[in-house]
Amino acid sequence: MFRVVALGVALALSIPARARAEEAAPVDPAVEVTPGRRALAITAALVPGVIVHGAGSWVAGERTTARRLASAQLAGLALAVAGGLPVGLSGGAAQTMPGLALILPGGGLLVTTWLADIYAAAGGERLGGRPAPPARLEAALGYTFVRDADLPIAHLAAGEATVRVGRAAAQLAAWAGDGAWRARLAAGARLYGPRPDAPAADATAIDVEAGFAHEDRDVSSYAVRSGELIARGRYDLVRLAAPLAGSFATLGLGLGVEQVRYATGAADTGGLVAGRFGWGVYLGAGAGEVELYYEHRRDTLAGGLTPRLPFNGFFGHVGAAASGWRGAWGLAAGLEIGSAYVATLALRWRTVAP
């Protein structure tokens, strides 16, 4: 199983690497993008661009960008099919679940290349968004509202704190309210990418993290303990093509073990696959970011997209997260949609490099 996860990450990250190797290719001739041509490019990115990714960039005159997005789309399709066929044909048999390590990177490439094409067609690089360098210390305190028809949990206080020293990082996050609470402690290392004590050209990074969480829901008379090992990556899409400057893609894959213990003393233990992919844009010069994402885990407050979608019990949830900073202080907001609706608003603080 670990080999399959590693293969999925390696294949997904190899697409940008190949594209970067092509950067010596001739530059596309400059094309004047009038408002009418821009509108036509956006339309092409939406239809037929939802089928052929890169159509919007092609109409805008960015042929190299279009070709690279189309190549990444095809690679994503190949990964999704290779992992999805066994899962679908077996009806989701446990023996085929390692295919998720291919489905999730493949799905991430399919979704992010389409959104990236819309961004390029709309001239998103003109926004001038750039990432902020990682802070040595970050903290947040906020409020979370949960609308879940099956659980009497609605109002929660939430907080987290993160510390980074060189390549190492540690985080403590928790929420509590309405007779329930959860705490998670994680520690990890940055294998590649910017650190608080080292400058970097962008925010492209690869991290590994081990985490342990305990959740107690007195209202439902059960407790959940889990441990996982996760690899996460962020890729600044300017490395794929210049018109994508100011946007990024994320991918996370991991394995874990989860135990559910009931008030009767009985317990269920099983493995889990953690997976996440997203696409986002930077706001201003390190002033924040917005990200759309899919999270495959269904043991969170948001749960899974059931019964909204077929294959009941397979899909996780979707979400959107936004943060804005002014100096050391900032605000963050998020919305997740699964079997429940989860909305979060938090006040954030971070150290700022002199």
WOQUIQUI-V979747 format. One record per residue. N is the residue number from 1. SS is DSSP state (alpha for helix, beta for strand, coil for the rest). BURIAL is 1 if it has 16 or more other ideal C-beta (glycine too) atoms within 10 Angstrom, else 0. D_LAST is the distance of its C-alpha to the last C-alpha in Angstrom with 1 decimal. Layout:
N:SS:BURIAL:D_LAST  N:SS:BURIAL:D_LAST
This chain:
1:coil:0:44.7  2:alpha:0:41.5  3:alpha:0:42.8  4:alpha:1:43.2  5:alpha:1:39.6  6:alpha:0:38.3  7:alpha:1:40.6  8:alpha:1:39.3  9:alpha:1:35.7  10:alpha:0:36.6  11:alpha:1:38.7  12:alpha:1:36.2  13:alpha:0:33.4  14:alpha:0:36.0  15:alpha:1:36.5  16:alpha:1:33.0  17:alpha:0:33.5  18:alpha:0:36.8  19:alpha:1:35.6  20:alpha:0:32.8  21:alpha:0:35.5  22:coil:0:37.3  23:coil:0:34.5  24:coil:0:36.6  25:coil:0:39.3  26:coil:0:40.2  27:coil:0:37.9  28:coil:1:39.7  29:coil:0:41.1  30:coil:0:39.3  31:coil:0:40.9  32:coil:0:40.7  33:coil:1:39.8  34:coil:0:41.5  35:alpha:0:41.1  36:alpha:0:44.5  37:alpha:0:43.5  38:alpha:1:40.2  39:alpha:0:42.3  40:alpha:1:44.7  41:alpha:1:41.9  42:alpha:1:40.6  43:alpha:0:44.1  44:alpha:1:44.8  45:alpha:1:41.7  46:alpha:0:43.1  47:coil:0:46.8  48:coil:0:47.7  49:coil:1:44.1  50:coil:0:44.3  51:coil:0:46.8  52:coil:1:45.7  53:coil:1:42.0  54:coil:1:40.8  55:alpha:1:43.5  56:alpha:1:41.1  57:alpha:1:39.2  58:alpha:1:42.5  59:alpha:1:43.7  60:coil:1:40.5  61:coil:1:41.2  62:coil:1:38.6  63:alpha:0:41.2  64:alpha:1:38.9  65:alpha:1:36.7  66:alpha:1:40.0  67:alpha:1:41.4  68:alpha:1:38.4  69:alpha:1:38.2  70:alpha:1:42.0  71:alpha:1:41.8  72:alpha:1:39.2  73:alpha:1:41.4  74:alpha:0:44.4  75:alpha:1:42.6  76:alpha:1:41.5  77:alpha:0:45.1  78:alpha:0:46.4  79:alpha:1:44.2  80:alpha:1:45.0  81:alpha:0:48.7  82:alpha:1:48.8  83:alpha:1:47.2  84:alpha:1:48.8  85:alpha:0:52.4  86:alpha:1:53.2  87:alpha:1:51.5  88:alpha:0:53.4  89:alpha:0:56.8  90:coil:0:56.7  91:coil:0:55.8  92:coil:0:52.6  93:coil:0:54.2  94:alpha:0:51.9  95:alpha:0:52.7  96:alpha:1:51.1  97:alpha:1:47.8  98:alpha:1:46.0  99:alpha:1:46.3  100:alpha:1:43.4  101:alpha:1:41.1  102:alpha:1:42.4  103:alpha:1:42.9  104:alpha:1:39.3  105:alpha:1:37.7  106:alpha:1:40.6  107:alpha:1:40.2  108:alpha:1:36.5  109:alpha:1:37.2  110:alpha:1:40.0  111:alpha:1:37.9  112:alpha:1:34.6  113:alpha:1:36.5  114:alpha:1:38.3  115:alpha:1:35.3  116:alpha:1:33.5  117:alpha:1:36.5  118:alpha:1:36.5  119:alpha:1:32.9  120:alpha:1:33.6  121:alpha:1:36.8  122:coil:1:35.1  123:coil:0:32.6  124:alpha:1:29.6  125:alpha:1:27.4  126:alpha:0:27.5  127:alpha:1:25.2  128:coil:0:22.3  129:coil:1:20.8  130:beta:1:18.0  131:coil:1:16.6  132:coil:1:13.2  133:coil:1:11.8  134:coil:1:13.1  135:coil:1:11.4  136:coil:1:12.2  137:beta:0:14.0  138:beta:1:15.8  139:beta:1:18.7  140:beta:1:21.4  141:beta:0:24.5  142:beta:1:27.1  143:beta:0:30.8  144:beta:1:32.9  145:beta:0:36.4  146:beta:1:38.9  147:beta:0:42.2  148:coil:1:44.5  149:coil:0:48.3  150:coil:0:48.8  151:coil:1:46.5  152:coil:0:46.3  153:coil:1:42.5  154:coil:0:40.8  155:beta:0:38.0  156:beta:1:35.3  157:beta:0:32.1  158:beta:1:29.4  159:beta:0:26.2  160:beta:1:24.0  161:beta:0:21.1  162:beta:1:19.4  163:beta:1:17.7  164:beta:1:16.6  165:beta:0:16.7  166:coil:0:17.1  167:coil:1:19.9  168:beta:0:21.2  169:beta:1:20.8  170:beta:0:22.8  171:beta:1:23.6  172:beta:0:25.9  173:beta:1:27.3  174:beta:1:30.3  175:beta:1:32.4  176:beta:0:35.4  177:beta:1:38.1  178:coil:0:41.8  179:coil:0:43.0  180:beta:1:40.7  181:beta:1:37.5  182:beta:1:35.5  183:beta:0:32.8  184:beta:1:31.2  185:beta:0:29.4  186:beta:1:28.0  187:beta:0:26.4  188:beta:1:25.7  189:beta:0:24.3  190:beta:1:22.7  191:beta:0:25.2  192:beta:0:23.6  193:coil:1:20.4  194:coil:1:16.6  195:beta:1:15.0  196:coil:1:11.6  197:coil:0:11.6  198:beta:0:13.2  199:coil:0:12.8  200:coil:0:15.9  201:coil:0:17.9  202:coil:1:18.7  203:coil:1:19.0  204:coil:1:22.4  205:beta:1:22.8  206:beta:1:25.6  207:beta:1:25.4  208:beta:0:28.2  209:beta:1:28.5  210:beta:0:31.2  211:beta:1:31.7  212:beta:0:34.2  213:beta:1:35.1  214:beta:0:37.7  215:beta:1:39.0  216:beta:1:41.7  217:beta:1:43.7  218:alpha:0:46.3  219:alpha:0:47.5  220:alpha:0:48.6  221:coil:0:49.5  222:beta:1:47.6  223:beta:1:44.4  224:beta:1:42.5  225:beta:1:40.7  226:beta:1:39.0  227:beta:0:37.2  228:beta:1:35.8  229:beta:1:34.2  230:beta:1:32.3  231:beta:1:30.8  232:beta:1:28.4  233:beta:1:27.3  234:beta:1:25.2  235:beta:1:26.1  236:beta:1:24.5  237:alpha:1:27.7  238:alpha:1:26.7  239:alpha:1:27.8  240:coil:1:31.2  241:coil:1:31.5  242:alpha:1:29.5  243:alpha:1:30.9  244:alpha:1:29.3  245:coil:1:25.7  246:coil:1:23.6  247:beta:1:25.8  248:beta:1:25.9  249:beta:1:28.5  250:beta:1:28.4  251:beta:1:31.0  252:beta:1:31.7  253:beta:1:34.8  254:beta:1:35.8  255:beta:1:38.8  256:beta:1:39.4  257:beta:0:42.1  258:beta:1:42.8  259:beta:0:45.2  260:beta:1:46.6  261:beta:1:48.5  262:beta:0:50.9  263:coil:0:52.4  264:coil:0:55.7  265:coil:0:54.1  266:coil:0:54.4  267:beta:0:51.4  268:beta:0:50.6  269:beta:0:48.4  270:beta:0:47.3  271:beta:0:44.9  272:beta:1:42.3  273:beta:1:40.6  274:beta:1:37.0  275:beta:1:36.1  276:beta:1:33.7  277:beta:1:32.9  278:beta:1:31.0  279:beta:1:29.9  280:beta:1:27.1  281:beta:1:25.0  282:beta:1:21.4  283:coil:1:20.7  284:coil:0:18.8  285:beta:0:15.6  286:coil:0:14.3  287:coil:1:15.9  288:beta:1:18.3  289:beta:1:21.5  290:beta:1:25.3  291:beta:1:27.4  292:beta:1:31.2  293:beta:1:32.5  294:beta:1:35.6  295:beta:1:35.6  296:coil:1:38.7  297:coil:1:38.7  298:coil:1:41.2  299:coil:1:40.6  300:coil:1:37.8  301:coil:1:38.3  302:coil:1:38.8  303:coil:1:41.4  304:coil:1:43.1  305:coil:1:44.4  306:coil:1:47.9  307:coil:0:50.4  308:coil:0:48.7  309:coil:0:49.1  310:coil:0:51.8  311:coil:0:51.6  312:coil:0:51.1  313:coil:0:48.7  314:coil:1:47.0  315:coil:1:44.2  316:coil:1:41.0  317:beta:1:39.1  318:beta:1:36.9  319:beta:1:33.8  320:beta:0:31.1  321:beta:1:27.5  322:beta:0:24.9  323:beta:1:21.4  324:beta:1:19.4  325:beta:1:15.9  326:beta:0:14.5  327:coil:0:10.9  328:coil:0:11.3  329:beta:0:15.0  330:beta:1:17.6  331:beta:1:21.3  332:beta:1:23.2  333:beta:0:26.9  334:beta:1:29.5  335:beta:0:33.2  336:beta:1:35.3  337:beta:1:39.0  338:coil:1:41.4  339:coil:1:44.4  340:coil:1:42.3  341:beta:0:39.7  342:beta:1:36.4  343:beta:0:33.9  344:beta:1:30.5  345:beta:0:28.0  346:beta:1:24.9  347:beta:0:22.0  348:beta:1:18.8  349:beta:1:15.5  350:beta:1:12.6  351:coil:0:9.3  352:coil:0:6.3  353:coil:0:3.8  354:coil:0:0.0
